[in-house]
Amino acid sequence: MKMTEGTKSYLIGCHQFFFHPLWVLIAWRLEYKSWPKWWEIICIFLHDIGICGRQYLSDDEAKKGHWKLGANLTYGIVLRYFRNTKAISAYLLCAGHCPEESGFPESKLFRPDKRSYLVAPMWWLWWNYWTEKFKVTKPREWKKAVAENLKREKPLGNHQLYISRINRIGGQGYAGNRN
């Protein structure tokens, strides 16, 4: 049985369960000049867990809905240890990290999640480039693209940015089974 792109990404790629949240945490500090609250840290560490099991690179639609698992998990964890209003806030924080997919308002997690690629070290970006077979943009250019995107009034999500760059080069951005 072959591992899905999303599971590979969560285990050893750009959504890696420790490093990606660490870069998001640092980006949060830079973005808001304060550290997140404990329940926000839970959201930061679980917001992309729903990427597991998805062919998100070779199927443009497969990433949609990835936010649900993280939102539901954080809701349950925060509800168990806190109160309902914080649990709802945790759900919305995760859902709003990708408002274009979830339909929920953009949350405080949106910008740090995108900005995480600007604080991530080059070795990690190169690792992602090789392990996930990103062939659209090399890491240095990707950082520039993310930085330019974040200057926009309404920045794209990083996956949308990636897809738009694939479309510019005729769909050849992923070395896997892309049409």
N, C-alpha and C positions, 0 to 999 in steps of 0.2 A: 504494500500500500504506500503510495507516494504522499509525502507531507504537503499540505496546501501552502500556498504562498503566504497567507495570513498567519498560519501557525509558525512557519519558518521565520517570518518577520517578528513575531512576538517572542520567539525563543532566541534568535541570533541576529535579527535584522533591525530595521529602523524603528519598529515598535517594541523593541526589546524591553522586557518587563522591569528591568532595573535601570539601565542607562537612559532610555528615553524619558522616563519620569524624572530622573535626576536632572537632565538637561531642562526639562519643563520647570522643575522647581527653581533652578538657577534663573531661568528666563522670567519666571514669576517675580522673583526678587528684583530683577532689573526693571521689569515693567511697572511694578507697583510700589517699589521702594520699601517693601515689608515682606515678611514671610507669611505664607498661607496659614490659616487656622488648621487644627488637627484634622477636622473632617474634610477640608479642602485638600489636604495631603493625601488622604485616602482616595479622593477623586482623581488626583494627579496620577497616583499609582495604578488605578484600575480603569481609567477612561477608555483605553484602547484594547482591553481584553477581548472584546467582541470581534476583533480582527481575526482571531483564531478560527480556522476552518473555512476561510474565504479565499477565493482566487481573485484577490483584489487588484492585481496588476494586469492579468490577462483578460479580465472581464470588468469593464468600466462600471457596471452596475453592482458588482459583488460587494463593494465596500458599504453601500447604503444599508443602514440599520446596524452598523457595527457598534454604534454608541449605546444601544439598548442594554446589552449585557452589563457594561460598566455602570450605567445609570441605575439599573435594577439592583446590582450588587451593593453599590454604595448606599442606596436608599435603605436596603435591609440592614447593613452594618451600622449606619448612623442611627437608624430608628431603634435598634437594639440598645445602643448605649447613650442616646441623647433623646431628643424629643422630635415630634412629628415635623415641626417647622424646619428644623435643621435637616431632617431626612429629605424633605421636599427640595430644599436648597441644594443638597448634594445631588439629587436626581437631575435638577435643572442645570447645575454646573457641568455635569458630564454630558447631558443632552446638548447643551449650548456650545460645546467645544467644536461642533460641526453643524451649525444652524442650517446650512444648505442641504444637509441630509436629514436632519431630525425635524425640521420645521419649528423648532423651539427658538426663542430669542438667543442671540449671541451671548455667551456667558464670559465671566472673567478668565476662564480657561482657554478661550479661543486664541488670544494673542500670544500668551506664553507657549502654547502648544506649537504654534507656527514659528515663533521666535526661537524655539529650542534648537533649530538647525543652525542658528547664528551663534549659539554658545557652545554647541557640540564641537569637540576637537576634530581636526581633519582626519586623524587615523580612524575615527568612528565613522565618519562620512564615507571614507574610502572603503572601509569594511562593508558598509551597506551597499555601496556601488557594486562591489564584487559579489557579495553573497546573494543579493536580491536581483542581480543582473540589470540594474538601472543603466540604460544606455542612452538616455535622453541628454543628460547634462552631467558633466563631471562635477565633483564636489565643490570646487572653487566657484564655478559658474552657478551652481545650485544655490550656494550661499548668497551670491549677488542677486539672483532671481527672487529669493525669499525676502531679502532686504528691500528690494524695489517694490515687491508686492505689499509688504507691510506699510509702505508709505502711502498707499492708496487709501481713499476714504472708506471704501468697502473692499478690503483684501479678500482674495480667494482663499479657500482652504488649500493646504499644501497638496492634497491629492488632486484637486481641481487644477491647480497650477501645473502639476506633473502631467495630467491628461492634456491640458492645453498645449504643452510643449511637445507631447507625442503627436498631437494632431498637426502641428506645424511642420513636423518632419515626415508626415505621411504614414503614421501608425507604426513606426519601427522602433519605438522606445523601449520595448521589453524584449529581451532575448528569448522569451518563452513562446507560447502558442498564440501570438497576436496575429490578427488577420492582416 
